[in-house]
Amino acid sequence: MAQQERYGLIGMGSRAGMYVEALTGVHSDVAQLVAWSDVNPGRLDVYERDVVAAGHPAPVRYFPEDVERMIADERLDRVIVTTPDYTHADFVVRSLRAGADVVVEKPLTIDAESVRRIGEAIAETGREVITTFNYRYSPRNSTLRRVIAEGRIGRVTSVHFEWALDTVHGADYFRRWHRDKSKSGGLFIHKASHHFDLVNWWIQATPTRVFASGGLRFYGAENAAARGLGERPARGTGATGDPFALDLASEPRMKELYLDQEHHDGYLRDRDVFDPGITIEDNLAALVDYDTGVTMSYSLNAHAPWEGYRVTVNGTEGRAELEVVERGAVLIGDDGRVVVDPSMHPDHSPIDEVRPDSERLVVQRHWEGARIEPIPDGVGSHGGGDAYLLEHLFHRVTDDAPLHRVAGYADGVKAVSVGIAGNLSLATGQPVLIADLELGV
């Protein structure tokens, strides 16, 4: 039996569930969850019930301010950070200096100063930081990587990347803490770091310059008033007949993790997406230059009627086109419910006959007809990516040539660098050189 590494988990919201399940299930032979921390004791109660029911001892609880003591007392090898984005840097730096390696959910952090702090802590301690980019592991994305790496379309010259978030999943970023740009960095950081990492990895290039445009054009109080939506409920739970409402009481896991725990910390998971004071954008576009001479045009819309993405990669010998439909239409069920994130629950979306859930990669070389490139089947959430990610993570795989899907600290920095530069470009109206951010990578 392999040596078990000792893990701590900081942040016990819904995303933590993937790690708890892995640490107490298929990967428990090599990894043991021995400690955890959250500002909300009620969420710890929920996960403790699950862990004990699975036949494991309850991890030791610590307050977030006691992370250093948690690492020392429990002799932790690694800490997993799944807290809100704006807290990542503090927990990463504190964990490194206390003697543990760190696994951090994307994004690595939200601004240039925090990137530099993490870099300094890595240089000081020599410890490892892994950023979890699960979309690299999705078979459709890995297949595109292979097509490009094999030179099937020649040297890459340009990329077009369009991502559509629908009016349920896209709206979800406007219900909770993500709506505050000081906490999430906006969708350029929180959501698009996934997308920027994919492009960096697909074309094996480093972003150098960003020119961005965007705004809040659909959600928020001003847009609601302009469209004559009238008075809105303060929160989704208890609201009826509102397709933008999230009813926490109707989903058992949401209810026990959030609604039932509000009295501990006052956190509301279901605020109205048309509230005043929302500071993030719902429409974003960017031109991104790379050190290889490639230019990418990127766009994100957070209020589309369907969810998925389209990627076009142009090369000197042809073109590759990947189209993914994760939810072809937002259709409210008879029970008034719809799954928030279709990529997390791929088997729970209704079928739309015109735009069925699908994935297709077309490769066409110059002077040849188009061909469909076979995509291996994926299992589970995020296009089949989570299972492969966890296998590499807990078995400490450092590289999986020829795909090179394992993402280290430098990859995390390169992914957020585009969003950090994009936010600065939004603020100034000018193109931004990433080198001027002095991110240290």
N, C-alpha and C positions, 0 to 999 in steps of 0.2 A: 504493500500500500504506500502511495506517495506521502511525503511529508505534508501535513496540513499547515497552511499559513493562517495566521490569525488576523481577522478583519474587524474593523469598526465601520459603522455607517452613520453619517451625519445628514439629517434631513429625512423625515419619514412621511412625506406626501405620497401621492399615488405612484410616481416614478420609482420610488424606493422598492415597490413591490416586486419588480423584476429581479432585483438583486437579492432580496430576501428569499424569494422562491428558488433562485439558483444556488444560494449558499446553504439552504436547508434541503435541497433536492439533488439534482443531477451532479452538481459540482461539490457536494459536501465531502467527497473523498480527498479533495486537495485544498479546500478552503473552509474555514469555520468562522461563523459570525459570533463574536464573543462580546461585543459592546455596541451601543448605539446612543444617539443623542438627537433631541428635537426640542424646540421651544414649547411644543404642545404635548403634555403627558397623555392626553386622550388618544392621540395617534399611536403613541408607543403601546398603549393598552391594546389597541386593535391588532397591531403586528405581533405583540407578545402572545396573544391568544392563538394566532395562526402558527407561530413557531412551536409553541408548546404542543399544540394539536398534531403537529407533524413529528412529534417525538424528540424534539431537541430542547435542551435547557434554555431558559430565557436569557438573552444577552443582558449584561450589566448596563444599567442606565446612568447617563451622565448629562449634566446641564451643558449647553453649548459653551459656556464660559470655562468649562473644565476639560476641554479637549486635550490639552497637554497632559493632564493627569490621567485621562482615559488611555492615552497612548502608552504612557509609562506603566501604569498599574496593570494594564491588561496585556502588556508586551506585544503590541500590535505591529504586524508587518506592513499592513496596508490600511488606508482609510479611503472609503468611497464617499464622495461629496455629491449630494442630490438636493441641495438647498437652492433658494432663489438666486438668480444669476449674480446680483450685486453683492452677495455674500461669499461667492466662490473664492475670490482672491484671499480674503482673510483666513478662511478655513484651510485652503491649500498651503499658504505660507506657514501658518501655525503648525499644521501637521508635519510638514517637511522639517521644520526646525525642532520639533519634538521627537523626531526619529522614525517617521513612517513614510513609505512611498504613498502616492496619492493617485486615485482614479477619480476624475471629475467629469460629470455630465457636461455635454456641450451646452452653451459655449464655455470656453476656458474662463473668460471673464468679460467685462463689458467696456473697458476703456484702457487707454494707453498706459496710464500710471499704474494700474493694477497688473498689466502684463509685465511691466518692468519690475514690480515688486516680486512677482512669482519667479521671474528669471534670476533675480538676485538671490532668492532663497535656494533655487536649484544649484546655482554656482557655489553658494556657501556650504551646502550640505552634501552635494553630490548625489542626491536622491532623485527618484524617477517620478514623472507626472505623465499619466496617460489620459488623453481626452477621448471620450467614447463617441466615435462617429459610426453609428450602426448602419447608416445608409451605404457605406462602402461595402458592406457585407451582403447586401441584397443581390441575388443572382443577376438581375437585369442590369444593375450598375456595374457589377464585376464583369459581365459579358462585354459591355461597352469599353471598359478599361482594357480588356484583352484585345478587342478589335483594334483599338488605337495603338497599343503596345506592339502588336504584330506588324504594324505598318500597313494595314489593309487600306487606309485612306491616305497614306503618305504622311508628310510632315503637316501637322495641324497649323492652320492659318487663322481660323476664327471659330467662335462658339456663340450660339444663341441659346439662352436658357430662360424658359418661362415657367413660373410656378403659380398655380391657382389654388388658393385655399377657399373652401366653400363657406356658405353663410351659417354653418354650424361650427365647424372646426376653426375657420378663420375668425369667427365672432368670439371664440373662446379666449383669445388673447386680449380681448377688450373687456372681459368680465372680471379679471383678477389682477394680480400685481404686475403682470406684463404691461398693462396699460400705462404705467408710469415709466417714462423713458429713463429716469434716473435709477430705476431698479432693474430694467431689462436691456437697456441699450436700444430698445425698439426692435422691430422685426428684422432690420438689417443685421442685428447681432443675434437675437434669440433664435429666430427661425432660419435666416439666410446663411448663418455660419455653416449649417449642414450643406447647403447648396454650393457655397464657395469652396468648402473642403472637397466636395465631389469634383469640381472643375480642376482645382489644384492637383488632385490625385489622378484624374483622367488624363490630363495633358502633361503631368509631371513638370509643372512650371510654378513660378513664384509671382504673385501679383505685385505690380510696381506703382500703378497710378489708378485713381478712381475719380470719376465725375458722376455725380448722382443728382437725382431729382425725385420729388415725391411729396406726399401730404396726406392729411386726414380728410378724406373726401366722402366717406359713407357713414362711418360710425361717429359717435359723439353728439352732444346736444345741439350744436349749431346745424349740423347736417340733418338731424331729425326734424328740427324746427323748419328748416328750408323745404323739407318734403311734406310738411304738414302732418307729422305723425301724432301730434297731440301729447297729452300727459302720459307719462310712462311709469310703470311700477319700479320701485327702488331696487328690487331683486327678482330673480326668476322663480325661486321656490314659492309656490302658492299661486303664481300667476296662471291664468288660463287663456287659451286661444292665442298665445303670442309665440310665433315660431323662433324668435330670438331669445326666449327665456330658457334657462337651464334649471330644471326642477331637481334639486338635490335629493328631495324626499323620494323621488321615483326610482332612483338608482341605489341599490343597497350599499355598494362600496363607497360611492360619493357621500351617502348619508352618514355612514359610520366614520369615515375619515374626516369629513368636513362639517356637515350640518350638526352632527351630534357633539362636535368638539369646539364649536364657536365660543362657548362660554369660557374656555380656557384662555384664548388669545384674541378674540374678536375678529378673526379673519373671515371675510365673506368671499366665498368661491363663486358666487352666482350674481354678481352685480350687473346692472343694466348696461348694455353695450352702447346706449345712447345717453349716458351720463355726461355732465359737464366735467371738465378737468382731465380728459384723456389726452396724453401728450405724445403718443406714438402715431406713426403713419399707417394707413391701410393700403396705400398705393405707393410702390417704390420702383425705381428704375435706375440702372447704373451702366456706365461704360467702364470696363476694367481692362487695363493693359497688363501684359505679363512679360517676364524677362526673356522669353523665347520669341517675342515678336507677335504673339497671339493677342487678339482683342476679343473680349466677350461683351455681348449686349445681354443684360439681365433685367427681368421684370418680375414683380411679385404683386399679386392682387389678393386681398383678404376677404372679398365679398363676392366670389364667383358662384354661379349656380351649380358647378361641378368641381371636383377636386382631383388634381393630378399635375403632371408636368410634361413639358416637351423640351427636348434637347436636340440641337443640331450642331454637329461638329464637322466643319469643312476642312479638307486637306488638299495637298498638292496632287493627290491621285484619286480623290473621290470625296464621299460624304457619308456620314452615319447619322441616322435620325432615330431617336428613342422617344416613344410616346407612352405614357403611363396614365391610365385612368384608375384612380383609387376609389372614387365614388362618382358614378355617372350623373347622378341627380340627388338633390336633397328632397326626399319624399317622407313626409311625416306619416308614421305608422298609425294603425287604428287606435293604439294605446296613447297616441300623442307624443311618442318618443322617437328619438333618432340618436344613433351612436355619435359621440362628439368627434372622435378621431378615427377615420376609416383605416388609416395605416396601422393603428394599434389593434383593430378588430376587423381583419379583412373578410371574415365570413358573415358579417352582420349587416352588410349594405344591401339595400333593395336593388334589383336588376333594372336598369333602364335599357329599353330595347334599342334606342338610337345610339346611346353612348354606354355600352356595357363596360363593366370593370374589365380592364385588359392591360396588356403590356406588349409592345411590339418594337423590335429593333430592326430597322431597314438599313442595309449597307449597299451603296451603289458606287462602283468605281467608274472612272472616266471610260467612255466608249463601251460600257457594258450595261445590261439591264439591272434593275434593282433586285436584291435578294433579301429574304427575311432570315435574320440570324437567329438560330434556336437559343432560347433562354432556359436554363435548367429550372426545375420547380423549386420554389422556396416554401418554407414551412413557418407559419406564425407571423408575428407582427413585424412592421416596418419592412415589408417586402421580403420577409425571410431573413432579415439581417440580424435580429437580436440574438438568435440561437448561436450563430457563428461567432458573433462578437464575444459572447460570454465564454465560449469554448477557448478562444484565444486569450481572453482576459485572465481567467482563473488558472489557466495552464501556463501563463507567463510566456506565451509565444512572442518572440521579439520581431520576427519577420516571417512572412509567408510568400516568398518569391514563387512565381513571378508577379503576383498581384500586388504585393506590398500593402496590405490593407491595414496593418497595425499602425495606429496613429500615435505619435509621441508628442512631446511638448511643442516642438517646432511646427508640427502640423496644426496644433491648436492655435498657435499664434498666427500662422498664415491665414487660417480660416477667419478669425476675428479681425485681422488687419484690414480686410476689405470693408467690413461693416463699420469699423472705427473710422476709417478714412471716408466712407460713404456718409456717415453722420456729420463729419466735419465739412464735407462738401455741401451737404444739405444746409448747414448753418451759414456757410460763407458764399455759396453760389459759385465756387471755384473748384477746379480739379485739384486733387490732393496727391502728392507723392508720398507713398508709404514709407520711404526711407526717412522722410522728415519727421515721422512719428517717433523715431528712435526706440523701436520695440526690442532691440537687442538680438534679433534673429536674422 
